[in-house]
């Protein structure tokens, strides 16, 4: 079972596992848009914020970060008793799991991409968030597979669009080159003007007129 919440603005989904076993499932079957939160150096729930496609950690609204940090603090047996704790958070894809780690334990592929924030106890925020709580049983593996397939399809479509645009640019450049080449061939120095043509026609007519009287 997974607990789902809505941020107070209603635009983002927060979710977390019920126990260590589910935390392992969430670590394994997260999605590229997920941001992970955990109390630093203490046992706690694993809280995830589902970002919108294309968002970076810098794009996360400050109030959403505070809400996730408050929720994860409230779901730490030791952390909830303290007036303040430090929370670490990073993108799900930065989490690293090795075979020697116990359930719920994670490392990081790039520690420098992990952020740390001090959070004070805020029961008001936690109570407001918990009003949106839902207990669901999602197929995490399938949802991850579907999302990755969707991303792959988008990348392919983007690649095709780029190739099409590149081809159109090449065709346009070829057309412009052909036009410039035609203009050079048909330039003034290579063409007989209308005046010259008329003069030639007049001279020819005069010669034919004179021939008639000879």
C-alpha positions as CSV (number, residue, x, y, z in Angstrom):
1,X,0.0,0.0,0.0
2,X,1.2,3.5,-0.8
3,X,0.0,6.7,0.8
4,X,-0.8,9.5,-1.7
5,X,-1.2,13.2,-0.8
6,X,-1.6,16.5,-2.7
7,X,0.5,19.5,-2.1
8,X,-1.5,22.4,-0.6
9,X,-1.5,24.2,-4.0
10,X,-3.1,21.0,-5.5
11,X,-0.6,20.9,-8.4
12,X,1.7,18.2,-7.2
13,X,1.5,14.6,-5.9
14,X,3.4,13.4,-2.8
15,X,3.6,9.8,-2.0
16,X,5.3,7.5,0.5
17,X,5.4,3.8,1.5
18,X,3.8,2.3,4.5
19,X,6.8,0.4,5.7
20,X,10.4,-0.7,4.8
21,X,9.2,-3.3,2.3
22,X,7.2,-0.7,0.4
23,X,10.1,1.7,0.6
24,X,12.2,-0.8,-1.3
25,X,9.5,-1.0,-4.0
26,X,9.4,2.8,-4.3
27,X,13.2,2.9,-4.6
28,X,13.1,0.3,-7.3
29,X,10.1,1.6,-9.3
30,X,10.4,5.3,-9.1
31,X,9.9,7.6,-12.1
32,X,12.3,10.1,-13.7
33,X,10.2,13.0,-12.4
34,X,10.3,11.9,-8.8
35,X,12.2,13.8,-6.1
36,X,13.1,11.8,-2.9
37,X,13.1,13.1,0.7
38,X,14.4,11.5,3.9
39,X,15.4,12.6,7.4
40,X,19.2,12.9,7.5
41,X,20.9,10.4,9.7
42,X,17.7,9.1,11.2
43,X,15.2,6.4,10.2
44,X,12.1,7.9,8.4
45,X,9.6,7.3,5.7
46,X,10.7,7.8,2.1
47,X,8.7,10.6,0.7
48,X,8.5,11.4,-3.0
49,X,7.4,14.5,-4.8
50,X,6.2,13.9,-8.4
51,X,7.5,16.8,-10.5
52,X,6.1,17.8,-13.8
53,X,8.0,16.7,-16.9
54,X,11.0,19.0,-17.7
55,X,11.2,20.4,-14.1
56,X,14.5,20.5,-12.3
57,X,15.1,20.7,-8.6
58,X,15.5,24.4,-8.9
59,X,12.0,24.7,-10.3
60,X,10.3,23.1,-7.2
61,X,8.3,25.8,-5.4
62,X,9.8,26.5,-2.0
63,X,6.5,25.8,-0.2
64,X,6.3,22.3,-1.8
65,X,9.8,21.5,-0.5
66,X,8.7,22.7,3.0
67,X,5.6,20.5,2.8
68,X,7.6,17.4,1.8
69,X,10.2,18.0,4.5
70,X,7.5,18.6,7.1
71,X,5.8,15.3,6.1
72,X,8.9,13.2,6.2
73,X,9.9,14.7,9.6
74,X,6.4,13.8,11.0
75,X,6.9,10.2,9.7
76,X,10.2,9.6,11.5
77,X,9.9,7.9,14.9
78,X,12.9,9.8,16.3
79,X,12.6,12.9,14.1
80,X,9.0,13.7,15.0
81,X,10.1,14.2,18.6
82,X,12.7,16.8,17.8
83,X,11.9,20.5,17.4
84,X,14.0,20.4,14.1
85,X,15.9,18.0,11.9
86,X,17.8,18.1,8.7
87,X,16.2,16.7,5.6
88,X,18.1,15.4,2.5
89,X,16.5,15.4,-0.9
90,X,17.5,14.5,-4.4
91,X,16.2,13.2,-7.7
92,X,15.0,9.6,-7.6
93,X,17.4,8.7,-10.4
94,X,20.3,9.8,-8.2
95,X,19.5,7.0,-5.6
96,X,21.9,4.1,-5.6
97,X,21.0,0.7,-4.2
98,X,23.6,-2.1,-3.7
99,X,23.2,-5.7,-2.7
100,X,24.9,-5.2,0.7
101,X,22.4,-2.5,1.8
102,X,19.5,-3.2,4.2
103,X,15.9,-2.4,3.4
104,X,15.4,1.3,3.2
105,X,19.1,2.1,2.9
106,X,20.3,4.0,-0.1
107,X,23.4,5.7,-1.4
108,X,23.9,8.3,-4.2
109,X,25.4,8.2,-7.6
110,X,26.3,11.8,-7.3
111,X,26.5,13.0,-3.7
112,X,27.0,16.6,-4.8
113,X,23.5,16.6,-6.2
114,X,21.9,15.9,-2.8
115,X,20.5,18.9,-1.0
116,X,20.1,19.4,2.7
117,X,17.6,21.6,4.5
118,X,16.7,22.2,8.2
119,X,13.0,21.9,8.9
120,X,11.2,23.0,12.1
121,X,8.2,21.0,13.5
122,X,5.1,22.2,11.8
123,X,2.0,20.2,12.7
124,X,-0.3,22.6,11.0
125,X,1.2,21.9,7.5
126,X,1.2,18.2,8.2
127,X,-2.4,18.1,9.2
128,X,-3.4,20.1,6.1
129,X,-1.5,17.7,3.8
130,X,-3.0,14.6,5.5
131,X,-6.5,15.8,4.6
132,X,-5.8,14.7,1.1
133,X,-4.4,11.3,2.1
134,X,-5.4,8.3,0.0
135,X,-4.3,4.7,0.5
136,X,-3.8,3.0,-2.9
137,X,-2.3,-0.2,-4.3
138,X,-0.6,0.9,-7.5
139,X,1.3,-1.4,-9.9
140,X,4.5,0.5,-9.5
141,X,6.4,-1.7,-12.0
142,X,3.8,-1.2,-14.7
143,X,3.5,2.5,-14.1
144,X,7.3,2.9,-14.3
145,X,7.4,0.8,-17.5
146,X,4.6,2.8,-19.1
147,X,6.3,6.1,-18.2
148,X,9.6,5.0,-19.6
149,X,7.9,3.8,-22.8
150,X,6.2,7.2,-23.1
151,X,9.4,9.0,-22.6
152,X,11.1,6.9,-25.3
153,X,8.3,7.5,-27.7
154,X,8.6,11.3,-27.1
155,X,12.3,11.1,-27.7
156,X,11.8,9.3,-31.0
157,X,9.1,11.7,-32.1
158,X,11.4,14.6,-31.2
159,X,14.2,13.0,-33.2
160,X,12.0,12.6,-36.2
161,X,10.9,16.2,-36.0
162,X,14.5,17.4,-35.8
163,X,15.4,15.3,-38.8
164,X,12.5,16.6,-40.7
165,X,13.4,20.2,-39.8
166,X,17.0,19.6,-40.8
167,X,15.9,18.2,-44.1
168,X,13.7,21.2,-44.8
169,X,16.7,23.5,-44.0
170,X,18.9,21.6,-46.4
171,X,16.2,21.7,-49.2
172,X,15.8,25.4,-48.7
173,X,19.5,26.0,-48.8
174,X,19.7,23.9,-52.0
175,X,16.9,25.9,-53.5
176,X,18.5,29.2,-52.6
177,X,21.8,28.0,-54.1
178,X,20.1,27.0,-57.3
179,X,18.4,30.4,-57.6
180,X,21.7,32.2,-57.1
181,X,23.3,30.0,-59.7
182,X,20.5,30.8,-62.1
183,X,20.8,34.5,-61.4
184,X,24.4,34.4,-62.3
185,X,23.8,32.6,-65.6
186,X,21.0,35.0,-66.5
187,X,22.8,38.1,-65.3
188,X,22.8,41.3,-67.3
189,X,26.2,40.6,-68.8
190,X,25.0,37.2,-70.2
191,X,21.6,38.4,-71.5
192,X,20.6,40.4,-74.6
193,X,18.5,43.4,-73.6
194,X,15.1,44.2,-75.1
195,X,16.8,47.4,-76.6
196,X,19.4,45.3,-78.3
197,X,16.9,42.8,-79.6
198,X,14.8,45.7,-81.0
199,X,17.9,47.2,-82.7
200,X,18.7,43.9,-84.3
201,X,15.2,43.5,-85.5
202,X,15.2,47.1,-87.0
203,X,18.6,46.5,-88.8
204,X,17.4,43.2,-90.2
205,X,14.2,44.9,-91.5
206,X,16.1,47.7,-93.1
207,X,18.4,45.3,-94.9
208,X,15.4,43.3,-96.2
209,X,13.8,46.6,-97.4
210,X,16.9,47.6,-99.3
211,X,17.1,44.2,-100.9
212,X,13.7,44.7,-102.3
213,X,14.9,47.6,-104.4
214,X,18.1,46.0,-105.7
